[in-house]
Amino acid sequence: MENPIEQGEGLPEGTARYAVVADNDVVGILTFIKSEMDAVDYDRSIAGLESNPKIVSCDETVNIGWIWNGESFTSPVG
Protein backbone atom coordinates (compact mmCIF):
# COMPACT_ATOMS: atom_id res chain seq x y z
CA MET A 1 0.00 0.00 0.00
CA GLU A 2 1.38 3.40 -0.96
CA ASN A 3 1.74 6.12 1.65
CA PRO A 4 -1.08 8.72 1.24
CA ILE A 5 1.31 11.47 2.36
CA GLU A 6 3.53 10.73 -0.65
CA GLN A 7 0.58 10.40 -3.04
CA GLY A 8 -0.88 13.86 -2.33
CA GLU A 9 -4.18 12.49 -1.03
CA GLY A 10 -5.84 14.16 1.94
CA LEU A 11 -3.37 14.46 4.76
CA PRO A 12 -4.05 12.67 8.03
CA GLU A 13 -4.91 14.85 11.02
CA GLY A 14 -1.75 16.14 12.67
CA THR A 15 0.17 16.25 9.40
CA ALA A 16 1.22 19.45 7.65
CA ARG A 17 2.93 19.78 4.28
CA TYR A 18 4.58 22.84 2.76
CA ALA A 19 6.09 23.43 -0.67
CA VAL A 20 9.35 25.36 -0.75
CA VAL A 21 9.08 27.75 -3.71
CA ALA A 22 11.95 29.69 -5.29
CA ASP A 23 11.40 31.85 -8.38
CA ASN A 24 7.93 30.24 -8.74
CA ASP A 25 9.41 26.72 -8.89
CA VAL A 26 8.82 24.11 -6.21
CA VAL A 27 12.29 23.13 -5.03
CA GLY A 28 11.34 21.04 -2.01
CA ILE A 29 8.56 19.65 0.11
CA LEU A 30 8.50 19.78 3.92
CA THR A 31 6.23 17.38 5.79
CA PHE A 32 5.67 17.56 9.55
CA ILE A 33 3.94 14.74 11.44
CA LYS A 34 2.86 15.84 14.89
CA SER A 35 2.92 12.34 16.39
CA GLU A 36 6.60 12.03 15.44
CA MET A 37 7.62 15.39 16.94
CA ASP A 38 7.50 17.20 20.23
CA ALA A 39 4.12 19.03 20.21
CA VAL A 40 5.73 22.41 20.99
CA ASP A 41 8.27 21.97 18.16
CA TYR A 42 5.46 21.01 15.77
CA ASP A 43 3.33 24.04 16.70
CA ARG A 44 6.32 26.41 16.53
CA SER A 45 7.38 25.04 13.13
CA ILE A 46 3.88 25.38 11.66
CA ALA A 47 3.45 28.90 13.06
CA GLY A 48 6.82 29.93 11.61
CA LEU A 49 6.11 28.44 8.19
CA GLU A 50 2.75 30.20 8.04
CA SER A 51 4.38 33.57 8.82
CA ASN A 52 6.19 34.14 5.50
CA PRO A 53 9.60 32.88 6.69
CA LYS A 54 13.01 33.69 5.26
CA ILE A 55 15.28 30.69 4.72
CA VAL A 56 18.93 31.43 5.53
CA SER A 57 21.86 29.08 4.99
CA CYS A 58 24.01 28.76 8.08
CA ASP A 59 27.25 26.89 8.64
CA GLU A 60 27.54 27.96 12.26
CA THR A 61 25.73 26.97 15.45
CA VAL A 62 22.29 28.59 15.54
CA ASN A 63 19.55 27.87 18.06
CA ILE A 64 15.83 28.53 18.30
CA GLY A 65 15.22 32.05 19.56
CA TRP A 66 18.32 33.58 17.99
CA ILE A 67 18.01 36.77 15.94
CA TRP A 68 18.87 37.21 12.24
CA ASN A 69 19.88 40.84 11.55
CA GLY A 70 20.18 40.41 7.78
CA GLU A 71 23.89 39.62 7.96
CA SER A 72 24.51 37.35 10.94
CA PHE A 73 22.85 35.42 13.77
CA THR A 74 22.93 36.73 17.32
CA SER A 75 22.12 34.92 20.53
CA PRO A 76 19.36 36.71 22.48
CA VAL A 77 21.39 36.24 25.69
CA GLY A 78 24.51 37.90 24.40
N, C-alpha and C positions, 0 to 999 in steps of 0.2 A: 504494500500500500504506500502510495506516495504521500509525502508530508504536505498538508494543506498550506502551511506557511510558505513553502517553496513554490507551490502551484498558484499562488495569488488568489486563492479562494478566501472566503470570509475568515478573518483572523479570530482565533479563540479569545475569549475574555482574558484580560491580563497580558495581552500581547500587543505591542506597538511596532509599526514598521515605518521607516522614513527613507526617502530617496535622497541621496546626496547629489545635488545638481550644480554643475559648473558650466558656464556659458551655454545654458539651456540643454546640456547633455547630462543624462544620468550617469554618474561615474561610480556609484556605489549604493548599496542598500544596507541600512542598519536595522536590525531586528532586536527588540528587547522583550524578554519573557519574564514577567514579574515573579513567577514561581521559582525561577532560577537565579534571582538576584535578591539582595537586601531590599526590602520595601522602600526604605528612604532613598537608596541609590536609584532605584527605578523611578520613583516620583520626581527626584531632582533631575534625572536625565531627561525625562519626558518634558518637564517644565522648561528646561534649558533649550531643548530642540524645538519647542513650540514658541520660542521667544526670539526668532530670527538670529541664530548664533553666528559667530565668526569662527571659522576653523583655522587654527594657527599651528604650524609645524613647530615642534620643540624637541631639542636634543639635550635638554637639561632637565633636572628634577623640577617638576611642577606639581602642586597639590591643589585639591579642591579648596576654593576660597581665596586663591591667589588672585592678583590683579594684573590685567594686561593693559599697558599704557600705550599700546600702538607700536612699541619698539622692544619691550622686554617684560618679563614677568617679575612681580614683586610680591613677597610674602606679606600678608596683612599684619604680621606681628614683628616686622622689621627684619 
